[in-house]
């Protein structure tokens, strides 16, 4: 009997871990899946603690989770497969690493969350812009406001990760509204652009499943 595949995934901003677990499970139904949502993405000690709970065959970071994965990649087992979906090297356009969001827009979102923490409209607008469908049933699973703000601070201030020698499967949607694909591909030459896909993870996960099935030990 083949050993069950172990996947540790890091979710994107404001996306409940349970929701992302369900998305991955659609394409890897036989895998053991552990989804992380860091409370403070820039905290190395938290990263060490989260990663100590399990050893995985595949480490998968999506959107903000991809930046987390690349930032803390020295903590990952060398032999594991690394995957970055909708990869972020630097979120804001001013940093010129493939992000398309102006700093002013990011700061505006942070002010909205601080002033009206119970107002769901900023998150709904974000989901709509990403092409992500998160039903009202997940509302209580969204991380609390302080954690969301730490995530945005990480996106604003995290140093561009050192990706020299990074061996990772990198996938991005052709219609991604948050990422400049030409600039991103300069830094991630292995980046594969998925037709008709946006920032949402479904089509990226579908392509990942295809790639891993083609791998010798997939």
C-alpha positions, -999 to 999 in steps of 0.1 A, spaced: 0 0 0 13 35 -9 21 59 19 -5 87 22 8 120 10 12 146 37 6 182 27 12 212 49 -4 244 34 -3 280 45 -35 298 36 -39 332 20 -50 364 38 -84 364 54 -91 329 41 -102 304 69 -78 275 72 -108 251 71 -120 267 38 -85 263 22 -84 227 35 -116 220 16 -101 235 -16 -70 213 -14 -90 182 -5 -109 185 -38 -78 178 -58 -59 157 -32 -87 136 -17 -64 109 -3 -38 132 12 -34 141 49 -38 179 49 -27 203 75 -35 240 69 -18 267 88 -28 303 93 0 322 111 -11 348 137 20 368 131 35 359 97 68 377 103 75 359 136 102 332 131 95 316 165 59 311 156 69 297 122 93 272 140 65 262 164 39 257 136 62 237 115 73 215 144 39 199 147 42 179 115 66 168 88 52 170 53 60 157 19 47 189 3 48 224 17 23 247 -1 20 284 3 -8 303 -13 -8 341 -18 3 356 16 11 320 25 36 318 -4 55 349 10 55 332 45 68 299 30 96 317 11 105 338 41 108 308 64 119 282 39 151 274 57 129 258 84 115 233 58 129 198 53 154 200 23 139 169 6 103 181 7 85 195 -23 79 232 -21 50 248 -39 40 285 -42 6 294 -57 -1 330 -67 34 338 -53 41 371 -36 77 383 -34 66 418 -24 30 428 -23 30 465 -31 38 478 -66 64 503 -53 87 475 -43 89 463 -79 88 426 -73 56 417 -90 29 431 -67 4 454 -83 -13 469 -52 -3 505 -43 8 511 -8 -19 537 -4 -46 511 -12 -31 487 13 -30 513 40 -66 523 33 -77 487 38 -58 487 71 -76 518 83 -109 503 73 -103 473 94 -92 494 124 -121 518 123 -149 493 116 -138 458 126 -173 445 124 -179 457 88 -177 428 64 -176 449 32 -138 453 30 -134 415 31 -162 410 6 -146 434 -18 -113 416 -14 -128 382 -21 -146 397 -52 -114 412 -65 -97 378 -61 -125 358 -77 -129 339 -44 -162 326 -32 -164 324 6 -199 317 18 -215 334 49 -212 300 66 -174 307 69 -179 341 85 -171 330 120 -140 311 108 -123 342 94 -93 351 117 -100 379 141 -92 415 132 -58 418 150 -45 388 131 -58 402 98 -40 435 105 -7 416 112 -11 399 79 -15 432 61 15 446 80 35 416 68 25 422 32 35 458 36 69 455 54 82 419 49 117 419 33 118 404 -1 127 368 6 160 353 -5 150 329 -32 185 321 -45 185 284 -52 148 281 -45 135 248 -60 97 252 -60 68 246 -82 54 281 -89 20 286 -104 0 318 -111 -32 326 -129 -31 345 -162 -59 368 -150 -45 375 -115 -55 410 -106 -29 413 -78 3 402 -96 24 415 -125 33 383 -142 61 397 -163 79 411 -133 73 381 -112 87 357 -139 120 377 -139 125 365 -103 108 331 -106 118 319 -140 101 285 -134 68 303 -129 40 286 -149 11 308 -160 -23 291 -159 -48 302 -186 -82 315 -175 -71 314 -138 -72 344 -115 -59 348 -80 -83 322 -66 -67 289 -58 -89 263 -75 -74 262 -110 -39 265 -95 -45 234 -73 -60 216 -103 -28 222 -123 -6 212 -93 -25 179 -91 -17 173 -127 20 181 -123 24 159 -93 7 130 -110 32 133 -138 62 133 -114 81 100 -111 70 96 -74 38 116 -77 
